[in-house]
């Protein structure tokens, strides 16, 4: 079956989101080790945790979307 325009745009949005998330994790990880004070390291660590949590939820949303897509195609 061919994908609809909405399915293609949702997949593209998800892939772009994963790319942005990955680059943010890499940037924050680099800044974490470049911190010169404990306060900078703590702030960067907190940001890294928040960005990682967003990535987990973004991945779960993609998995839920794929499960829903498979369910609608089999019925």
VEXLOSE-151247 format. One record per atom (N, C-alpha, C): chain; x, y, z. Coordinates in steps of 0.02 Angstrom, whole numbers. Layout:
N
chaine  u  v  w
A  X  Y  Z
...
This chain:
75
chaine  u  v  w
A  42  -59  0
A  0  0  0
A  44  62  0
A  19  114  -32
A  56  177  -32
A  39  218  29
A  85  259  49
A  75  301  107
A  38  365  87
A  -3  388  132
A  -37  451  120
A  10  509  135
A  -11  569  116
A  30  628  129
A  41  641  203
A  -10  627  243
A  -4  637  315
A  47  589  344
A  44  526  323
A  91  476  348
A  163  495  330
A  173  519  268
A  240  539  248
A  265  599  288
A  221  648  299
A  242  707  335
A  255  692  409
A  216  648  438
A  228  629  508
A  294  592  514
A  308  547  467
A  371  511  469
A  430  559  460
A  423  606  414
A  476  655  403
A  487  697  465
A  433  719  497
A  438  758  558
A  473  717  613
A  457  654  618
A  487  611  669
A  562  603  656
A  580  591  593
A  651  582  576
A  690  647  588
A  662  703  569
A  695  767  581
A  703  779  657
A  651  762  695
A  654  769  768
A  710  727  798
A  718  666  774
A  772  623  799
A  840  653  781
A  846  682  721
A  908  714  702
A  925  774  746
A  875  815  760
A  886  873  803
A  903  851  873
A  867  801  897
A  881  774  964
A  952  747  969
A  973  709  920
A  1041  681  921
A  1095  734  921
A  1084  786  882
A  1134  840  881
A  1135  879  947
A  1077  887  978
A  1075  921  1043
A  1110  880  1097
A  1100  815  1096
A  1134  772  1145
A  1209  777  1136
A  1232  774  1074
A  1304  779  1061
A  1331  846  1083
A  1296  900  1069
A  1318  967  1088
A  1319  975  1164
A  1267  952  1198
A  1266  958  1270
A  1318  914  1303
A  1331  856  1276
A  1382  812  1303
A  1450  845  1298
A  1463  877  1241
A  1527  911  1231
A  1533  969  1281
A  1479  1008  1290
A  1480  1064  1337
A  1487  1040  1409
A  1461  981  1423
A  1467  954  1491
A  1540  944  1510
A  1580  920  1464
A  1651  908  1478
A  1694  971  1470
A  1666  1022  1439
A  1703  1085  1431
A  1687  1135  1487
A  1644  1116  1534
A  1625  1162  1588
A  1685  1178  1631
A  1687  1241  1653
A  1743  1263  1694
A  1726  1269  1768
A  1661  1269  1783
A  1640  1272  1853
A  1589  1217  1866
A  1578  1203  1929
A  1528  1153  1947
A  1458  1175  1926
A  1444  1240  1931
A  1378  1266  1912
A  1364  1255  1837
A  1414  1267  1796
A  1406  1255  1724
A  1395  1181  1710
A  1434  1139  1743
A  1426  1067  1733
A  1358  1043  1756
A  1334  1070  1812
A  1269  1050  1838
A  1213  1071  1791
A  1217  1132  1766
A  1166  1157  1720
A  1166  1116  1655
A  1224  1102  1629
A  1229  1062  1568
A  1205  991  1579
A  1219  963  1638
A  1195  896  1654
A  1119  895  1658
A  1090  946  1688
A  1017  951  1693
A  986  956  1623
A  1015  998  1582
A  990  1006  1513
A  996  940  1475
A  1052  906  1484
A  1062  842  1450
A  1008  791  1471
A  992  791  1536
A  940  746  1560
A  872  762  1530
A  856  827  1526
A  792  847  1497
A  788  830  1423
A  841  843  1387
A  842  828  1315
A  838  753  1304
A  871  714  1347
A  867  641  1341
A  797  616  1355
A  763  646  1404
A  694  626  1419
A  648  643  1361
A  658  700  1330
A  618  718  1271
A  630  668  1215
A  693  647  1206
A  708  597  1155
A  675  530  1168
A  671  511  1231
A  637  448  1248
A  563  453  1231
A  531  508  1251
A  461  517  1235
A  449  523  1160
A  494  555  1124
A  488  561  1052
A  492  492  1019
A  537  450  1043
A  544  382  1016
A  482  340  1032
A  455  348  1092
A  394  312  1110
A  336  334  1066
A  333  399  1051
A  279  423  1008
A  286  393  938
A  347  386  914
A  358  354  849
A  339  281  849
A  355  247  903
A  336  176  909
A  260  168  912
A  227  213  949
A  154  210  953
A  123  225  885
A  152  271  849
A  127  287  782
A  135  228  735
A  193  195  737
A  203  136  695
A  156  79  713
A  144  69  778
A  97  17  799
A  27  33  775
A  7  95  779
A  -59  115  755
A  -65  106  680
A  -11  123  645
A  -11  116  572
A  -17  43  552
A  20  -2  586
A  15  -73  571
A  -54  -100  587
A  -84  -76  641
A  -150  -99  660
A  -202  -78  609
A  -198  -17  584
A  -247  6  535
A  -238  -27  468
A  -178  -48  451
A  -166  -80  386
A  -187  -153  387
A  -186  -185  445
A  -205  -256  448
A  -281  -265  454
A  -316  -213  474
A  -389  -220  482
A  -425  -199  420
